[in-house]
Amino acid sequence: MTQFTDDVIECAKLVQSRDPIRFRAAMAAPLPLRTRLFTLFAFNIEMSKAAWASKEPMIAEMRLQWWYDALDEIAKGGLVRRHYVITPLALAITPDQAKELQTSVEARRWDIYTDPFDSNEALQSYLRATSVPLYQVAANDSAKAITDVATAIGTANFLCAVPMLLEHKKKPLYDGRPDAVRALAKWAYSLLTSSKLTPHSRLALLSGYATRKTLQHIIAYPEHVEIGQPPLNPLIDRALFLKARFFNL
């Protein structure tokens, strides 16, 4: 899918309003990849917010199930429901990729409840499931480098979201002590630094351009995780974006 249909335009508008970092990254991609990214990022926005749609867990479960079932229709290759995100998504991904994205939908069920992770491994599994399928499908590649970098991006994003999660009475960190937070950030950083992306994959994962800087800050100041990360200086932000776009994340 390389054309900006009305549906893709609506997806782009949603990403622009709700996820400006990913919108910026998508706009830097060539047209065929750009339309794919807008559709996938719009799916990620709509799907992930389903778990937050209601304080009633049953309703949130039903809304999340809607997205799982829509992906199931794509995976089975039959008739797919009409929806401004699902319709172009069905044209952009394969049945197997739809199954990969179902993994993210299942993981998002954690978002509905306030139960803590029962181990650090469970937290790491959640971080992989909510980030890796999205970026593997975006890059149309399941190489280990993408898995590792996507996990690092997901970890950095999750740690930045800790204040919001705490505000909503969630228990995001299995172990919130500074040393444990630093260890988690170091684990993610090691994945980022040990993997080299192809030029195409680098563009597909460009929205993670600030991941390295974010993780470095958390490693240095793990106690800041619960109060939020300071915004990047605009000049540093631009430099990181250009470096990630043309060289490496």
N, C-alpha and C positions, 0 to 999 in steps of 0.2 A: 504494500500500500504506500504510494508515494504522493497522492493528491490530498490537498486540504479540502476535504468534504465539509459540509455543514457540521457534521458530527465532530470531526477532528477540530474544527474551529472552536466549537463549544468546549471541547476537552482542553484546548489551549487556553481559553479564557479562564476556565476553572483553575488550571495550574498557575496561571499568572496571578490570580487573586489569592489563592490559598497556599501556594508553594513557590514563592518567587525565586528561590535558589535553584530549584529544578527547572523552572521556566527559563532562567538565564542560561543554564547549561544546555537545554534543548535548543535554544535559539542559536547556539554556537555550532550545532551539529549540521551536517549536510541534509538536504531536504528529505531523502528517504528515511534516514534515521530520525530526523526531527519529528515527522508525523508519528512514527512508532513510539518515540519517547513521550510525546504529548498524550497519546492514548494510554500508555502504560502508567504514566504518572497520574493521570486523571483517575484511572482505575484504582491506584493505590490510595488516593485521597478519599474517594467515595467508599471503598471497601473498608479502610481503616476507621473511618468515622462512624461506620455502622455499629461498631461495638460501643460507641459513646452516645448513640442516638437516644437512649432512654435510660433512666435510672432503674427501670424494671428489667432485670436480667433476661426474663423470658422474651420480651420484645426485642432487646438487643440481639439475643441468640437468633431470633427469627430473621432479623434484618441481615445479620452476617450470613445466615444460611442461604438467603436469597442470592448472594454473590457466589457462594459455593456452588449452588445449583446452576447458576448462569454459566459458570466455568465448566460445569459438568456437561452442559449442552454443547459447548464448544469442543470439549474433549471427545464427545461421542460422534461429532461430525454431522449431527442432524439439524433440525430446525432450531434456531437461536432466537430468544426473545428480543423484541425491539427495545433498545435503550441507547441513549446517545453515547454511552461509553462502551457497552457490551457489543453493539453493532460494529463499530470500527475495530474493536479488540478482536472480534472473531475473524476479521480479515487480516489482522496483523500478526497473529500467533498461530502456532500449530496445535493440534490436539494434545501432544505431549507437553507442550509449554503451558497449556491450560491446566494440566494436572500439576505441574510444578507450582503454578500460582495458587492452586488449592491448598498447598502446604502453608502458604502465608495466611490464608483465610483461617485455617484451623488454629494456627499459632495466635491469631488475634483474639481468640476466645479468652485468653488470659486478661485482655484489656477490659472485659466485661465485669470482672470480679475484683475483689480486694485481697485475694489470697496471695501470700508471698511465694516466691520460687522456693522449692524444697531443697535446692542445692545450687552451687555455682555452675555446675554442668547444665542444669535445667535453664538457668539464665542464658548461658552461652548458646544453648540449643534454640531458645526463643530469638536471640539476636540473629542467628543464622537464618532461621525460618522466615523472619520478617524482612530480611534485606537481600539475601542471596538469590531467591527466585526472581525477584523484580529485576535485578541487574543482569542475571544470566539471560533472561528473556530479552532484555533491552539490547544486550550485546549479541544475542543469538549465538551464544557460545557458553559452554559449561566448563571451560578450562579452570584448573586449580587456581590460577592467578586471579581470575574473576571472583571465584568463591572466597578467596582470602581477602581481597581488597573490599569486596562487598560487605563482608563480615566486619571489617574495620570501620567502614562507613556507618554501618548500622549501629555498631557499638558507640561510636562518637555521637551520633544523633540521639541515641537512647540516653546517654549520660547527660547530654544537654537538656533533655526533656525531664530529667529527674525532679526539678522544682515543680513543674506542672503536674507530674504524676503524684507527688506528695500532697499537693494542694487538693487533688481529687481522692485523697485517702488511699492511694495505692501504696504498695510496698515493693518498689522497683529493684532494690538492691538486696541480694541475698545476705551480703555482709557490707554494711555501710561504713565500717571503720576506714579511716584514710588509707591505711596500708593495703586493705583489701581492694579499695577503689583504685589505688595506684596499680595494683597487680592486674586488675581487669584491663585497665588502660594500656599497660605494658604488653599484655597478651595481644590486644588488638593492634598495637603499634608494630609488634613483631610480624604480624600477618601483612601489614601494609608495606613494610620495608623489605620483606623477603620476596615480593612478587613484582614482576614486570609485565605491564600490559602492552598489547599491540596497539597501534594508533587507533584502529576502529573501536576497540574495547575501551581505550582511554576516553574517547568521546562519549561512549555510552555511560561511563561512570563519572563523567566530569562533575556532576553535582556534588561529588565528595571531595572537591578541590581543597577544602579547608580542613579535611580530616586529620592530616598529619599535624597541623598547627594546634588543632583542638586537643588531640591526644597528648601532645607535648605539654600543653598547659595543665591538663588534668594530672599527668604524671608529676609535674612540679608542685601543683596545688590541689591535691585530691579533696581537701576540705571545702573547696569552692563548689563542688558538684551539687550540693544541696541548696546553694543560694543562686546558682546560675553562672554561666560563663560570660566574661566581658565581651562586648562587641569588638569585632576586628576594626582596626584603623582602615579607612577606605583605600588608602594607598597600598597597604599590605594585602588587603582583600583582592585588589586588582592584580597585584603581582602574583599571588597564589593562583588565581584563576588562569592567568596567562601561562604560568609555569605548568599547571596541570593540563592545559589544553594542548600545549606544544611539546612538552617533555615528559613529565611523569607526575602522578599524584603524590 
